[in-house]
Amino acid sequence: MTQTRARSPDDLLAANKIWAAKKLQTEAEFFKRLSLVQQPKILWIGCSDSRVPANEIVGLQPGEMFVHRNVANVVPHSDMNALAVIQYAVEMLSIEHIIVTGHYGCAGIRAALSDTDHGQIDNWLAHIKDVIHAHDEEISALKGVQAREDRLCELNVMTQVRNVAKTSIVQKAWRGGAALTVHGWIYRLADGVLHDLDIGLSATSDLHPAYRIEND
């Protein structure tokens, strides 16, 4: 396997100048146009894994997708960072689609399945361990570590989709008549293909009554 050459900050700055020049060759007004407005209709909530570059794997250009990433694409109700991103996307950008995207081979998922001490990050992985606990019988019944990891990747995405939909932000948008859908996708590193997990939510009626916020 070919090893990726480590690139220094100076290498990145040089590469940026080349990239910017190429963009201007293709479209002379590209950066002027981009600087004036931000009107994406998609919010991508994905994993921080360097092998899953959000815009690139769906063929979108800068300005076409709003992006939030963290370890294992988790959306806890206590995460002010994620909530701020969702609120800005929904209320200021009028996003129409929120796509929670996980990926097979996720190191965060693998770590959550182990009993090894990972230090501070174990506090974050506890959110994934809650998913394991909720689906313990199903996951334990699978044969082989790989099968359990893959299924947990999917179950985690499904859980985070519901977490996004449960937020007061998304429910307020739905009550206001917004055409907003929360999707769950999974990415396979082995072939670069995304798969829809068919768990789209687009109204408060899609949630369990215990989570519904019906009135302002």
N, CA, C and O of each residue as an XYZ file, in Angstrom:
864
protein
N       0.839     -1.192      0.000
C       0.000      0.000      0.000
C       0.879      1.249      0.000
O       1.854      1.334      0.745
N       0.517      2.223     -0.852
C       1.270      3.466     -0.920
C       0.959      4.327      0.299
O      -0.206      4.559      0.620
N       1.989      4.792      0.965
C       1.802      5.627      2.138
C       1.632      7.086      1.730
O       2.353      7.578      0.862
N       0.695      7.766      2.345
C       0.485      9.180      2.073
C       1.615      9.990      2.697
O       1.923      9.816      3.876
N       2.235     10.874      1.918
C       3.324     11.690      2.418
C       2.800     12.725      3.397
O       1.818     13.414      3.123
N       3.460     12.827      4.535
C       3.079     13.838      5.515
C       3.300     15.220      4.915
O       4.362     15.481      4.350
N       2.326     16.099      5.026
C       2.432     17.434      4.446
C       2.515     18.461      5.554
O       1.756     18.422      6.522
N       3.448     19.379      5.393
C       3.657     20.425      6.388
C       2.666     21.562      6.152
O       2.059     21.634      5.084
N       2.491     22.461      7.142
C       1.642     23.631      6.932
C       2.078     24.457      5.716
O       1.232     25.005      5.009
N       3.386     24.551      5.468
C       3.868     25.286      4.296
C       3.409     24.623      3.005
O       3.075     25.300      2.033
N       3.393     23.277      3.004
C       2.910     22.553      1.826
C       1.444     22.883      1.570
O       1.027     23.066      0.426
N       0.673     22.956      2.644
C      -0.749     23.236      2.502
C      -0.996     24.643      1.981
O      -1.876     24.852      1.146
N      -0.222     25.611      2.471
C      -0.371     26.982      1.985
C      -0.029     27.088      0.502
O      -0.695     27.803     -0.247
N       1.005     26.379      0.089
C       1.392     26.381     -1.328
C       0.316     25.723     -2.183
O      -0.014     26.206     -3.267
N      -0.226     24.618     -1.683
C      -1.278     23.919     -2.414
C      -2.533     24.776     -2.522
O      -3.243     24.724     -3.526
N      -2.803     25.560     -1.490
C      -3.961     26.447     -1.509
C      -3.849     27.479     -2.619
O      -4.832     27.774     -3.298
N      -2.673     28.020     -2.803
C      -2.484     29.027     -3.860
C      -2.725     28.406     -5.237
O      -3.319     29.030     -6.116
N      -2.262     27.186     -5.409
C      -2.480     26.486     -6.685
C      -3.963     26.230     -6.901
O      -4.489     26.435     -7.995
N      -4.638     25.773     -5.828
C      -6.073     25.499     -5.926
C      -6.866     26.766     -6.258
O      -7.740     26.748     -7.125
N      -6.555     27.865     -5.562
C      -7.264     29.121     -5.806
C      -7.052     29.610     -7.235
O      -7.980     30.115     -7.868
N      -5.831     29.460     -7.740
C      -5.537     29.886     -9.113
C      -6.320     29.061    -10.131
O      -6.816     29.591    -11.126
N      -6.425     27.769     -9.872
C      -7.174     26.891    -10.784
C      -8.660     27.239    -10.782
O      -9.320     27.196    -11.820
N      -9.179     27.586     -9.595
C     -10.581     27.970     -9.511
C     -10.859     29.209    -10.353
O     -11.881     29.295    -11.034
N      -9.937     30.167    -10.297
C     -10.111     31.408    -11.051
C      -9.985     31.166    -12.554
O     -10.611     31.862    -13.354
N      -9.184     30.190    -12.928
C      -9.063     29.849    -14.349
C     -10.378     29.289    -14.877
O     -10.759     29.527    -16.023
N     -11.063     28.539    -14.013
C     -12.330     27.927    -14.408
C     -13.468     28.934    -14.384
O     -14.317     28.944    -15.276
N     -13.484     29.790    -13.350
C     -14.534     30.795    -13.183
C     -13.932     32.039    -12.543
O     -13.639     32.054    -11.348
N     -13.755     33.056    -13.329
C     -13.064     34.262    -12.867
C     -13.735     34.924    -11.667
O     -13.056     35.545    -10.850
N     -15.044     34.803    -11.551
C     -15.789     35.441    -10.474
C     -16.112     34.482     -9.331
O     -16.949     34.799     -8.486
N     -15.466     33.315     -9.289
C     -15.831     32.275     -8.316
C     -15.785     32.788     -6.883
O     -16.773     32.666     -6.158
N     -14.669     33.355     -6.463
C     -14.525     33.769     -5.063
C     -15.345     35.016     -4.753
O     -15.823     35.180     -3.630
N     -15.511     35.888     -5.731
C     -16.359     37.059     -5.536
C     -17.792     36.613     -5.292
O     -18.460     37.106     -4.383
N     -18.257     35.683     -6.107
C     -19.616     35.164     -5.954
C     -19.777     34.435     -4.622
O     -20.784     34.599     -3.934
N     -18.784     33.636     -4.269
C     -18.854     32.846     -3.044
C     -18.860     33.729     -1.800
O     -19.498     33.398     -0.801
N     -18.150     34.851     -1.861
C     -18.033     35.721     -0.690
C     -19.302     36.513     -0.403
O     -19.480     37.015      0.706
N     -20.179     36.628     -1.384
C     -21.365     37.466     -1.231
C     -22.522     36.765     -0.541
O     -23.328     37.420      0.120
N     -22.625     35.454     -0.676
C     -23.804     34.775     -0.146
C     -23.492     33.311      0.156
O     -22.661     32.678     -0.495
N     -24.200     32.794      1.182
C     -24.119     31.376      1.508
C     -25.549     30.847      1.511
O     -26.348     31.210      2.374
N     -25.874     29.977      0.531
C     -27.248     29.502      0.405
C     -27.337     27.976      0.233
O     -28.052     27.503     -0.650
N     -26.637     27.217      1.047
C     -26.757     25.762      0.916
C     -28.126     25.305      1.403
O     -28.737     25.960      2.247
N     -28.603     24.199      0.882
C     -29.876     23.640      1.306
C     -29.693     22.321      2.051
O     -30.664     21.647      2.393
N     -28.436     21.966      2.296
C     -28.132     20.698      2.962
C     -27.188     20.941      4.128
O     -26.185     21.643      3.997
N     -27.522     20.350      5.274
C     -26.599     20.298      6.406
C     -26.118     18.864      6.529
O     -26.923     17.940      6.648
N     -24.813     18.680      6.501
C     -24.183     17.363      6.626
C     -23.614     17.245      8.035
O     -22.790     18.063      8.444
N     -24.044     16.244      8.769
C     -23.475     15.963     10.077
C     -22.731     14.640      9.952
O     -23.347     13.580      9.841
N     -21.406     14.707      9.971
C     -20.619     13.512      9.707
C     -19.499     13.300     10.698
O     -19.350     14.045     11.666
N     -18.720     12.275     10.441
C     -17.589     11.930     11.289
C     -16.368     12.760     10.901
O     -16.229     13.172      9.749
N     -15.497     12.998     11.856
C     -14.280     13.772     11.609
C     -13.222     12.986     10.833
O     -12.196     13.546     10.448
N     -13.459     11.712     10.605
C     -12.488     10.859      9.919
C     -11.992     11.518      8.622
O     -12.785     11.955      7.789
N     -10.674     11.578      8.476
C     -10.072     12.265      7.322
C     -10.364     11.575      5.996
O     -10.164     12.163      4.933
N     -10.837     10.332      6.051
C     -11.129      9.587      4.820
C     -12.538      9.829      4.302
O     -12.941      9.258      3.288
N     -13.290     10.682      5.005
C     -14.674     10.935      4.598
C     -14.884     12.436      4.394
O     -15.587     13.068      5.182
N     -14.286     13.015      3.350
C     -14.429     14.453      3.089
C     -15.826     14.759      2.553
O     -16.177     14.357      1.444
N     -16.602     15.461      3.336
C     -18.032     15.639      3.049
C     -18.337     16.136      1.638
O     -19.007     15.442      0.873
N     -17.858     17.322      1.285
C     -18.178     17.879     -0.033
C     -17.713     16.990     -1.169
O     -18.427     16.790     -2.151
N     -16.517     16.464     -1.027
C     -15.899     15.724     -2.126
C     -16.654     14.463     -2.498
O     -16.840     14.185     -3.683
N     -17.098     13.686     -1.503
C     -17.709     12.392     -1.836
C     -19.116     12.522     -2.411
O     -19.663     11.548     -2.928
N     -19.706     13.711     -2.328
C     -21.008     13.922     -2.968
C     -20.910     14.894     -4.144
O     -21.928     15.311     -4.695
N     -19.700     15.248     -4.522
C     -19.488     16.059     -5.710
C     -19.966     17.489     -5.608
O     -20.367     18.075     -6.614
N     -19.936     18.072     -4.405
C     -20.376     19.453     -4.239
C     -19.200     20.409     -4.095
O     -18.121     20.031     -3.640
N     -19.431     21.642     -4.490
C     -18.416     22.689     -4.452
C     -18.552     23.495     -3.151
O     -19.561     23.383     -2.455
N     -17.541     24.301     -2.825
C     -17.662     25.191     -1.664
C     -18.922     26.040     -1.771
O     -19.248     26.552     -2.842
N     -19.624     26.185     -0.655
C     -20.843     26.985     -0.646
C     -22.109     26.196     -0.877
O     -23.207     26.732     -0.728
N     -21.980     24.921     -1.242
C     -23.163     24.132     -1.586
C     -23.653     23.225     -0.455
O     -24.721     22.622     -0.562
N     -22.872     23.126      0.635
C     -23.299     22.280      1.754
C     -22.712     22.811      3.050
O     -21.521     23.113      3.128
N     -23.561     22.920      4.067
C     -23.139     23.331      5.405
C     -22.709     22.059      6.130
O     -23.390     21.038      6.036
N     -21.579     22.108      6.858
C     -21.003     20.871      7.391
C     -20.662     20.977      8.866
O     -20.091     21.968      9.321
N     -21.025     19.931      9.606
C     -20.617     19.780     11.000
C     -20.064     18.366     11.150
O     -20.691     17.398     10.719
N     -18.873     18.251     11.770
C     -18.255     16.935     11.925
C     -17.711     16.772     13.342
O     -17.217     17.724     13.946
N     -17.810     15.565     13.854
C     -17.199     15.239     15.136
C     -16.901     13.740     15.158
O     -17.240     13.029     14.211
N     -16.285     13.264     16.206
C     -15.941     11.847     16.298
C     -17.211     11.002     16.331
O     -18.023     11.116     17.249
N     -17.368     10.153     15.317
C     -18.479      9.191     15.219
C     -19.838      9.833     14.989
O     -20.865      9.244     15.327
N     -19.857     11.041     14.414
C     -21.111     11.712     14.022
C     -22.218     11.588     15.072
O     -23.311     11.095     14.791
N     -21.906     12.047     16.285
C     -22.839     11.975     17.404
C     -23.524     13.335     17.604
O     -22.899     14.383     17.448
N     -24.808     13.301     17.950
C     -25.554     14.538     18.199
C     -26.231     14.446     19.565
O     -27.431     14.181     19.643
N     -25.475     14.661     20.637
C     -26.069     14.630     21.984
C     -26.889     15.891     22.224
O     -26.579     16.951     21.679
N     -27.914     15.779     23.025
C     -28.758     16.941     23.305
C     -28.035     17.999     24.121
O     -28.492     19.139     24.208
N     -26.911     17.628     24.718
C     -26.155     18.575     25.546
C     -25.022     19.254     24.780
O     -24.300     20.070     25.353
N     -24.853     18.932     23.500
C     -23.740     19.461     22.720
C     -24.124     20.820     22.125
O     -24.800     20.886     21.098
N     -23.692     21.885     22.769
C     -24.038     23.234     22.327
C     -23.465     23.551     20.942
O     -24.045     24.333     20.189
N     -22.342     22.948     20.618
C     -21.737     23.169     19.305
C     -22.654     22.633     18.208
O     -22.983     23.345     17.259
N     -23.061     21.377     18.347
C     -23.948     20.782     17.346
C     -25.272     21.526     17.272
O     -25.788     21.771     16.181
N     -25.827     21.888     18.428
C     -27.109     22.587     18.444
C     -27.007     23.964     17.785
O     -27.934     24.404     17.105
N     -25.882     24.633     17.990
C     -25.686     25.939     17.357
C     -25.631     25.805     15.837
O     -26.190     26.623     15.106
N     -24.948     24.762     15.379
C     -24.860     24.516     13.934
C     -26.243     24.226     13.369
O     -26.622     24.783     12.339
N     -26.995     23.363     14.034
C     -28.331     23.007     13.559
C     -29.241     24.230     13.544
O     -29.988     24.439     12.588
N     -29.179     25.040     14.604
C     -30.033     26.223     14.648
C     -29.691     27.199     13.520
O     -30.583     27.720     12.850
N     -28.398     27.440     13.319
C     -28.007     28.363     12.253
C     -28.461     27.832     10.891
O     -28.974     28.578     10.057
N     -28.260     26.528     10.686
C     -28.623     25.928      9.404
C     -30.123     26.005      9.141
O     -30.561     26.323      8.035
N     -30.897     25.708     10.175
C     -32.354     25.672     10.018
C     -32.969     27.065      9.978
O     -33.802     27.352      9.117
N     -32.563     27.934     10.906
C     -33.222     29.231     11.033
C     -32.641     30.324     10.149
O     -33.370     31.209      9.701
N     -31.345     30.274      9.895
C     -30.715     31.321      9.092
C     -30.532     30.920      7.628
O     -30.674     31.750      6.730
N     -30.221     29.661      7.396
C     -29.966     29.205      6.026
C     -31.175     28.522      5.389
O     -31.175     28.241      4.190
N     -32.199     28.257      6.190
C     -33.409     27.568      5.699
C     -33.071     26.245      5.017
O     -33.551     25.943      3.924
N     -32.241     25.478      5.687
C     -31.847     24.163      5.198
C     -33.079     23.301      4.953
O     -34.048     23.372      5.709
N     -33.048     22.490      3.903
C     -34.170     21.603      3.590
C     -33.872     20.140      3.923
O     -34.784     19.330      4.083
N     -32.581     19.817      4.026
C     -32.195     18.440      4.325
C     -31.042     18.430      5.323
O     -30.039     19.118      5.135
N     -31.194     17.649      6.374
C     -30.104     17.383      7.306
C     -29.729     15.923      7.125
O     -30.570     15.039      7.287
N     -28.482     15.665      6.793
C     -28.051     14.294      6.527
C     -27.004     13.878      7.546
O     -25.881     14.381      7.535
N     -27.377     12.957      8.426
C     -26.428     12.384      9.370
C     -25.743     11.221      8.658
O     -26.398     10.270      8.231
N     -24.431     11.304      8.537
C     -23.698     10.304      7.770
C     -22.609      9.646      8.597
O     -21.671     10.302      9.049
N     -22.744      8.342      8.789
C     -21.704      7.562      9.436
C     -20.903      6.807      8.397
O     -21.160      6.927      7.199
N     -19.943      6.036      8.847
C     -19.181      5.233      7.889
C     -18.708      3.946      8.542
O     -18.398      3.909      9.733
N     -18.660      2.899      7.745
C     -18.130      1.637      8.224
C     -16.632      1.805      8.488
O     -15.964      2.598      7.824
N     -16.117      1.065      9.448
C     -14.705      1.193      9.798
C     -14.424      2.391     10.676
O     -13.291      2.871     10.723
N     -15.442      2.887     11.377
C     -15.286      4.071     12.231
C     -14.521      3.708     13.502
O     -14.931      2.809     14.237
N     -13.423      4.393     13.762
C     -12.605      4.113     14.942
C     -13.353      4.403     16.232
O     -13.143      3.721     17.235
N     -14.223      5.409     16.219
C     -15.004      5.734     17.402
C     -15.962      4.610     17.759
O     -16.135      4.281     18.932
N     -16.581      4.025     16.747
C     -17.486      2.899     16.961
C     -16.709      1.706     17.508
O     -17.150      1.037     18.443
N     -15.545      1.449     16.911
C     -14.713      0.324     17.363
C     -14.300      0.513     18.823
O     -14.318     -0.435     19.607
N     -13.929      1.736     19.180
C     -13.507      2.011     20.548
C     -14.657      1.844     21.530
O     -14.462      1.356     22.643
N     -15.856      2.248     21.120
C     -17.014      2.140     22.000
C     -17.367      0.685     22.286
O     -17.914      0.375     23.345
N     -17.061     -0.196     21.362
C     -17.360     -1.617     21.544
C     -16.344     -2.320     22.440
O     -16.579     -3.440     22.893
N     -15.220     -1.664     22.692
C     -14.172     -2.291     23.501
C     -14.296     -1.853     24.962
O     -15.021     -0.912     25.285
N     -13.575     -2.553     25.829
C     -13.562     -2.165     27.244
C     -12.230     -1.532     27.639
O     -11.879     -1.474     28.818
N     -11.501     -1.063     26.641
C     -10.210     -0.421     26.871
C     -10.398      1.012     27.362
O     -11.339      1.693     26.954
N      -9.516      1.462     28.227
C      -9.538      2.847     28.702
C      -8.932      3.737     27.630
O      -7.746      3.619     27.323
N      -9.739      4.631     27.055
C      -9.268      5.539     26.011
C      -9.065      6.964     26.524
O      -8.814      7.881     25.742
N      -9.171      7.141     27.820
C      -8.987      8.476     28.378
C     -10.235      9.323     28.256
O     -11.355      8.816     28.312
N     -10.030     10.624     28.088
C     -11.137     11.581     28.098
C     -12.203     11.270     27.049
O     -13.387     11.516     27.276
N     -11.786     10.728     25.900
C     -12.754     10.493     24.824
C     -13.810      9.467     25.207
O     -14.858      9.389     24.567
N     -13.543      8.672     26.255
C     -14.545      7.709     26.703
C     -15.823      8.411     27.153
O     -16.906      7.832     27.078
N     -15.705      9.649     27.618
C     -16.896     10.411     28.006
C     -17.767     10.704     26.786
O     -18.995     10.701     26.873
N     -17.124     10.956     25.660
C     -17.853     11.180     24.405
C     -18.412      9.871     23.865
O     -19.547      9.818     23.392
N     -17.605      8.813     23.939
C     -18.026      7.504     23.433
C     -19.174      6.921     24.249
O     -19.840      5.987     23.802
N     -19.410      7.464     25.444
C     -20.519      6.981     26.266
C     -21.850      7.122     25.528
O     -22.768      6.333     25.756
N     -21.964      8.122     24.644
C     -23.185      8.282     23.863
C     -23.391      7.083     22.935
O     -24.521      6.650     22.709
N     -22.292      6.556     22.404
C     -22.394      5.384     21.537
C     -22.645      4.135     22.366
O     -23.362      3.231     21.939
N     -22.052      4.088     23.550
C     -22.300      2.950     24.433
C     -23.782      2.875     24.824
O     -24.305      1.785     25.058
N     -24.451      4.016     24.895
C     -25.895      4.018     25.140
C     -26.630      3.312     23.998
O     -27.622      2.617     24.221
N     -26.128      3.500     22.772
C     -26.727      2.825     21.610
C     -26.506      1.315     21.727
O     -27.406      0.526     21.440
N     -25.302      0.921     22.151
C     -25.007     -0.496     22.358
C     -25.959     -1.086     23.388
O     -26.515     -2.165     23.188
N     -26.140     -0.372     24.488
C     -27.021     -0.846     25.556
C     -28.450     -1.012     25.051
O     -29.119     -1.994     25.374
N     -28.908     -0.060     24.265
C     -30.285     -0.100     23.764
C     -30.509     -1.237     22.773
O     -31.633     -1.713     22.619
N     -29.444     -1.676     22.100
C     -29.570     -2.716     21.073
C     -28.672     -3.907     21.388
O     -28.204     -4.602     20.487
N     -28.440     -4.131     22.666
C     -27.483     -5.150     23.092
C     -27.803     -6.535     22.549
O     -26.908     -7.244     22.087
N     -29.058     -6.919     22.601
C     -29.436     -8.265     22.164
C     -29.141     -8.465     20.679
O     -28.599     -9.495     20.280
N     -29.497     -7.482     19.875
C     -29.260     -7.579     18.424
C     -27.774     -7.624     18.106
O     -27.331     -8.461     17.321
N     -27.000     -6.724     18.714
C     -25.564     -6.653     18.422
C     -24.849     -7.912     18.910
O     -24.001     -8.456     18.203
N     -25.182     -8.372     20.097
C     -24.523     -9.546     20.667
C     -24.799    -10.808     19.861
O     -23.988    -11.734     19.860
N     -25.936    -10.849     19.175
C     -26.308    -12.033     18.404
C     -25.527    -12.161     17.101
O     -25.504    -13.228     16.489
N     -24.890    -11.076     16.680
C     -24.137    -11.109     15.426
C     -22.819    -11.852     15.608
O     -22.181    -11.761     16.656
N     -22.423    -12.586     14.577
C     -21.194    -13.356     14.644
C     -20.023    -12.554     14.077
O     -20.063    -12.104     12.932
N     -19.005    -12.385     14.872
C     -17.803    -11.701     14.410
C     -17.771    -10.236     14.774
O     -18.798     -9.557     14.783
N     -16.568     -9.755     15.075
C     -16.374     -8.359     15.462
C     -16.794     -7.407     14.346
O     -17.420     -6.380     14.606
N     -16.448     -7.747     13.098
C     -16.748     -6.865     11.977
C     -18.243     -6.651     11.816
O     -18.697     -5.529     11.593
N     -19.004     -7.727     11.930
C     -20.459     -7.621     11.791
C     -21.042     -6.745     12.885
O     -21.956     -5.960     12.631
N     -20.523     -6.871     14.100
C     -21.028     -6.053     15.202
C     -20.672     -4.590     15.006
O     -21.488     -3.704     15.260
N     -19.439     -4.338     14.549
C     -19.029     -2.958     14.293
C     -19.885     -2.322     13.208
O     -20.348     -1.192     13.358
N     -20.094     -3.048     12.117
C     -20.868     -2.508     10.997
C     -22.294     -2.186     11.412
O     -22.836     -1.138     11.061
N     -22.894     -3.101     12.164
C     -24.281     -2.857     12.585
C     -24.359     -1.686     13.559
O     -25.309     -0.904     13.511
N     -23.373     -1.559     14.438
C     -23.381     -0.437     15.375
C     -23.210      0.881     14.622
O     -23.798      1.889     15.013
N     -22.425      0.893     13.563
C     -22.293      2.098     12.740
C     -23.670      2.534     12.232
O     -24.014      3.715     12.270
N     -24.447      1.563     11.758
C     -25.786      1.863     11.242
C     -26.733      2.306     12.356
O     -27.450      3.297     12.216
N     -26.727      1.567     13.455
C     -27.615      1.904     14.570
C     -27.287      3.266     15.165
O     -28.182      3.992     15.599
N     -26.013      3.610     15.185
C     -25.618      4.922     15.690
C     -26.165      6.039     14.806
O     -26.659      7.046     15.312
N     -26.078      5.863     13.490
C     -26.637      6.863     12.579
C     -28.137      7.014     12.824
O     -28.648      8.130     12.919
N     -28.835      5.889     12.924
C     -30.278      5.935     13.149
C     -30.625      6.670     14.442
O     -31.581      7.443     14.492
N     -29.841      6.420     15.477
C     -30.064      7.084     16.759
C     -29.838      8.581     16.644
O     -30.617      9.372     17.176
N     -28.777      8.973     15.953
C     -28.459     10.399     15.826
C     -29.474     11.125     14.949
O     -29.750     12.304     15.169
N     -30.026     10.439     13.967
C     -31.105     11.032     13.169
C     -32.278     11.384     14.074
O     -32.836     12.478     13.987
N     -32.649     10.445     14.944
C     -33.738     10.712     15.873
C     -33.378     11.834     16.848
O     -34.227     12.651     17.204
N     -32.110     11.868     17.277
C     -31.688     12.939     18.185
C     -31.826     14.312     17.538
O     -32.257     15.272     18.176
N     -31.455     14.390     16.266
C     -31.605     15.661     15.541
C     -33.079     16.046     15.464
O     -33.446     17.195     15.710
N     -33.917     15.071     15.119
C     -35.343     15.338     14.963
C     -36.009     15.714     16.286
O     -37.003     16.439     16.291
N     -35.478     15.235     17.394
C     -36.051     15.534     18.711
C     -35.759     16.959     19.173
O     -36.435     17.461     20.071
N     -34.763     17.620     18.576
C     -34.383     18.949     19.048
C     -35.537     19.933     18.909
O     -36.352     19.830     17.992
N     -35.593     20.886     19.831
C     -36.628     21.917     19.761
C     -36.482     22.740     18.485
O     -37.463     23.285     17.978
N     -35.270     22.828     17.974
C     -34.999     23.609     16.761
C     -35.723     23.020     15.563
O     -36.443     23.720     14.851
N     -35.523     21.728     15.350
C     -36.134     21.053     14.197
C     -37.646     20.995     14.351
O     -38.380     21.205     13.385
N     -38.117     20.710     15.567
C     -39.561     20.616     15.759
C     -40.248     21.971     15.568
O     -41.360     22.038     15.045
N     -39.591     23.036     15.989
C     -40.150     24.375     15.767
C     -40.264     24.663     14.276
O     -41.246     25.246     13.817
N     -39.243     24.246     13.524
C     -39.275     24.446     12.067
C     -40.431     23.673     11.448
O     -41.127     24.184     10.571
N     -40.633     22.456     11.900
C     -41.749     21.659     11.386
C     -43.090     22.292     11.722
O     -43.985     22.337     10.879
N     -43.234     22.781     12.954
C     -44.491     23.430     13.330
C     -44.753     24.665     12.467
O     -45.902     25.024     12.209
N     -43.679     25.302     12.031
C     -43.815     26.483     11.190
C     -44.027     26.167      9.719
O     -44.113     27.070      8.888
N     -44.111     24.882      9.402
C     -44.384     24.485      8.019
C     -43.160     24.289      7.152
O     -43.286     24.175      5.933
N     -41.970     24.247      7.752
C     -40.742     24.075      6.961
C     -40.692     22.698      6.307
O     -41.038     21.688      6.920
N     -40.260     22.681      5.069
C     -40.059     21.415      4.352
C     -38.657     20.919      4.686
O     -37.713     21.131      3.926
N     -38.538     20.265      5.818
C     -37.241     19.847      6.334
C     -37.274     18.344      6.623
O     -38.167     17.855      7.314
N     -36.293     17.625      6.086
C     -36.207     16.186      6.314
C     -34.841     15.839      6.892
O     -33.817     16.357      6.447
N     -34.838     14.962      7.883
C     -33.595     14.478      8.480
C     -33.349     13.064      7.963
O     -34.183     12.175      8.133
N     -32.195     12.868      7.330
C     -31.862     11.591      6.699
C     -30.736     10.886      7.450
O     -30.015     11.507      8.230
N     -30.592      9.583      7.208
C     -29.487      8.812      7.753
C     -28.791      8.033      6.655
O     -29.404      7.197      5.993
N     -27.498      8.310      6.461
C     -26.719      7.633      5.428
C     -25.511      6.935      6.043
O     -25.077      7.270      7.145
N     -24.983      5.968      5.320
C     -23.762      5.284      5.746
C     -22.820      5.198      4.552
O     -23.251      4.941      3.428
N     -21.543      5.413      4.800
C     -20.519      5.454      3.744
C     -19.593      4.254      3.890
O     -19.133      3.935      4.987
N     -19.329      3.595      2.766
C     -18.432      2.448      2.783
C     -17.064      2.859      2.252
O     -16.919      3.198      1.077
N     -16.073      2.827      3.119
C     -14.724      3.233      2.722
C     -14.175      2.347      1.612
O     -13.402      2.816      0.775
N     -14.560      1.080      1.592
C     -13.991      0.117      0.642
C     -14.319      0.428     -0.807
O     -13.547      0.089     -1.703
N     -15.472      1.079     -1.051
C     -15.831      1.372     -2.443
C     -16.250      2.831     -2.669
O     -16.537      3.225     -3.799
N     -16.286      3.632     -1.593
C     -16.612      5.046     -1.743
C     -18.077      5.337     -2.006
O     -18.420      6.426     -2.465
N     -18.946      4.375     -1.720
C     -20.371      4.537     -2.030
C     -21.185      4.805     -0.767
O     -20.976      4.178      0.272
N     -22.113      5.746     -0.881
C     -23.044      6.085      0.197
C     -24.319      5.261      0.072
O     -24.767      4.959     -1.034
N     -24.901      4.900      1.216
C     -26.150      4.148      1.211
C     -27.158      4.832      2.138
O     -26.820      5.227      3.254
N     -28.385      4.966      1.669
C     -29.467      5.552      2.456
C     -30.027      4.481      3.386
O     -30.392      3.399      2.927
N     -30.100      4.762      4.678
C     -30.615      3.798      5.641
C     -32.139      3.863      5.776
O     -32.724      3.190      6.625
N     -32.766      4.670      4.940
C     -34.238      4.748      4.888
C     -34.868      5.031      6.253
O     -35.778      4.329      6.694
N     -34.370      6.053      6.895
C     -34.924      6.441      8.206
C     -35.284      7.922      8.209
O     -35.192      8.590      9.239
N     -35.694      8.427      7.053
C     -36.006      9.843      6.941
C     -37.159     10.271      7.834
O     -38.191      9.602      7.887
N     -36.984     11.394      8.542
C     -38.022     11.963      9.402
C     -38.325     13.370      8.910
O     -37.409     14.153      8.655
N     -39.616     13.697      8.775
C     -39.955     15.007      8.215
C     -41.122     15.699      8.917
O     -41.651     16.689      8.413
N     -41.525     15.180     10.082
C     -42.616     15.804     10.829
C     -42.582     15.324     12.276
O     -42.040     14.258     12.568
N     -43.162     16.111     13.180
C     -43.190     15.696     14.580
C     -43.953     14.388     14.753
O     -43.706     13.646     15.703
N     -44.878     14.103     13.839
C     -45.641     12.854     13.921
C     -44.769     11.630     13.699
O     -45.183     10.511     14.005
N     -43.564     11.829     13.169
C     -42.633     10.720     12.971
C     -41.938     10.321     14.274
O     -41.271      9.289     14.338
N     -42.099     11.142     15.307
C     -41.455     10.887     16.597
C     -42.414     10.208     17.569
O     -43.633     10.320     17.443
N     -41.842      9.505     18.534
C     -42.654      8.950     19.623
C     -43.319     10.120     20.357
O     -42.693     11.164     20.541
N     -44.568      9.959     20.772
C     -45.282     11.058     21.455
C     -44.513     11.679     22.615
O     -44.670     12.868     22.894
N     -43.685     10.888     23.293
C     -42.944     11.422     24.443
C     -41.982     12.534     24.044
O     -41.627     13.371     24.873
N     -41.557     12.550     22.788
C     -40.568     13.533     22.344
C     -41.182     14.709     21.592
O     -40.484     15.669     21.268
N     -42.457     14.641     21.319
C     -43.075     15.686     20.495
C     -43.272     16.978     21.266
O     -43.692     16.978     22.423
N     -42.954     18.090     20.591
C     -43.213     19.431     21.126
C     -44.234     20.039     20.177
O     -43.900     20.413     19.053
N     -45.470     20.137     20.626
C     -46.556     20.496     19.704
C     -46.886     21.982     19.684
O     -47.454     22.478     18.710
N     -46.532     22.705     20.763
C     -46.944     24.109     20.837
C     -45.776     25.020     21.196
O     -44.838     24.612     21.880
N     -45.851     26.258     20.723
C     -44.848     27.265     21.061
C     -45.087     27.765     22.483
O     -44.349     28.622     22.969
